[in-house]
Amino acid sequence: VQLQASGGGSVQAGGSLRLSCAASRDIFRFYDMYWYRQASGKQREYVAILTTGGATTYPESLRGRFTISRDDAKNTVYLQMNSLKPEDTAVYYCAASQLSIDSWYWGQGTQVTVSS
């Protein structure tokens, strides 16, 4: 398994969750890391990007509430989600990409459910 996501669960609105994505060493070293999510009946959307150089990108709607980070010693990427809202309910996926060679890896999804 190249990517293994975990940490999903159920939380009340306003709460926090931290998702983890463990990657193989080569992917972690050479690939940009992503978090995506897909709500029921909706298209998949990107949530956060962390490049190999350490740059982060978020959609405007999530900036300030979500934070992507990495632990090099554990080959793990995290998504810290704060002030969660019911509309954050979705299956969250981690992914890794090396755009120069059009290479993508996807982890299995982890369900996040936010109740009001």
Backbone torsions as a table, in degrees:
resi	resn	phi	psi	omega
1	VAL	NA	125.1	-176.3
2	GLN	-83.4	-37.1	-179.8
3	LEU	-132.5	133.2	-178.8
4	GLN	-131.5	109.9	-179.2
5	ALA	-94.2	148.8	177.8
6	SER	-156.8	171.0	173.4
7	GLY	106.1	-3.9	178.6
8	GLY	-68.3	171.2	179.2
9	GLY	166.9	-166.4	-179.9
10	SER	-110.1	138.6	-178.8
11	VAL	-148.6	154.9	175.8
12	GLN	-82.7	156.3	178.1
13	ALA	-54.2	136.9	-177.1
14	GLY	94.3	-12.9	-179.2
15	GLY	-82.4	-175.1	-176.8
16	SER	-132.4	152.6	171.8
17	LEU	-142.6	152.4	172.4
18	ARG	-124.0	121.5	176.1
19	LEU	-93.6	147.9	177.9
20	SER	-123.6	149.2	176.6
21	CYS	-138.5	107.2	177.6
22	ALA	-87.9	130.7	-176.6
23	ALA	-120.0	157.7	171.7
24	SER	-65.9	157.6	-173.2
25	ARG	-61.1	-42.9	-177.3
26	ASP	-66.4	-39.9	177.5
27	ILE	-64.5	-44.4	-177.2
28	PHE	-62.4	-34.8	-176.5
29	ARG	-78.3	-35.3	-167.0
30	PHE	-115.0	-4.3	-175.8
31	TYR	-116.3	143.5	167.8
32	ASP	-70.0	144.4	-176.2
33	MET	-110.4	140.2	-175.7
34	TYR	-128.9	153.6	161.7
35	TRP	-120.5	132.7	174.0
36	TYR	-122.4	165.8	172.3
37	ARG	-144.4	155.8	177.8
38	GLN	-140.9	113.9	175.8
39	ALA	-84.0	157.1	-178.2
40	SER	-58.5	126.3	178.6
41	GLY	79.2	5.4	-178.1
42	LYS	-121.6	164.2	177.5
43	GLN	-76.2	154.4	175.9
44	ARG	-66.4	139.1	179.3
45	GLU	-132.7	150.4	-179.4
46	TYR	-80.4	146.7	-176.6
47	VAL	-113.9	-39.3	-178.0
48	ALA	-163.2	151.0	177.3
49	ILE	-131.7	137.7	173.8
50	LEU	-130.7	113.5	-177.6
51	THR	-80.8	165.9	177.1
52	THR	-62.1	-24.9	178.1
53	GLY	-83.8	-3.5	176.1
54	GLY	97.4	1.0	178.9
55	ALA	-76.5	143.3	179.1
56	THR	-119.7	148.4	178.0
57	THR	-139.9	139.9	178.0
58	TYR	-136.6	151.8	169.6
59	PRO	-67.2	149.5	-176.7
60	GLU	-54.5	-36.1	-175.4
61	SER	-67.8	-19.4	-176.8
62	LEU	-110.5	-11.0	-176.6
63	ARG	-61.1	133.2	-179.4
64	GLY	98.0	-21.9	177.9
65	ARG	-107.0	-32.5	-178.1
66	PHE	-110.1	142.4	178.8
67	THR	-137.9	126.3	175.6
68	ILE	-99.6	139.9	-179.8
69	SER	-151.0	174.0	-177.5
70	ARG	-139.5	153.1	172.4
71	ASP	-122.0	104.4	-175.4
72	ASP	-63.8	-33.4	-178.2
73	ALA	-67.8	-26.0	-177.3
74	LYS	-107.8	1.9	-176.2
75	ASN	50.3	44.9	-173.8
76	THR	-129.9	139.2	174.3
77	VAL	-111.1	142.1	-178.1
78	TYR	-119.4	154.6	169.9
79	LEU	-128.7	106.4	176.1
80	GLN	-87.9	123.9	-177.3
81	MET	-119.5	117.8	-178.8
82	ASN	-115.8	163.4	178.6
83	SER	48.5	48.8	-174.9
84	LEU	-65.1	146.2	-178.6
85	LYS	-120.7	156.4	177.5
86	PRO	-55.1	-32.5	179.4
87	GLU	-71.9	-6.0	173.3
88	ASP	-82.5	-6.4	178.4
89	THR	-61.2	124.6	-176.8
90	ALA	-177.1	171.0	166.5
91	VAL	-89.8	127.5	-177.8
92	TYR	-103.7	134.0	-178.0
93	TYR	-121.6	138.3	167.3
94	CYS	-96.6	150.9	-178.7
95	ALA	-146.8	159.3	177.7
96	ALA	-133.9	139.2	-176.4
97	SER	-140.5	141.1	167.7
98	GLN	-121.6	93.2	-170.2
99	LEU	-61.6	-30.2	-176.6
100	SER	-62.5	-26.3	178.6
101	ILE	-117.5	12.3	178.4
102	ASP	51.5	48.3	-179.0
103	SER	-111.7	130.3	-179.1
104	TRP	-132.4	143.3	168.8
105	TYR	-127.1	144.2	179.4
106	TRP	-126.7	138.8	172.4
107	GLY	-90.2	171.1	174.9
108	GLN	-73.9	156.0	-178.4
109	GLY	-79.3	159.3	173.6
110	THR	-130.1	131.0	-172.7
111	GLN	-80.8	132.3	172.3
112	VAL	-119.4	125.5	179.7
113	THR	-125.0	123.7	-179.7
114	VAL	-115.3	120.0	-178.7
115	SER	-101.2	148.7	-178.5
116	SER	-87.8	NA	NA
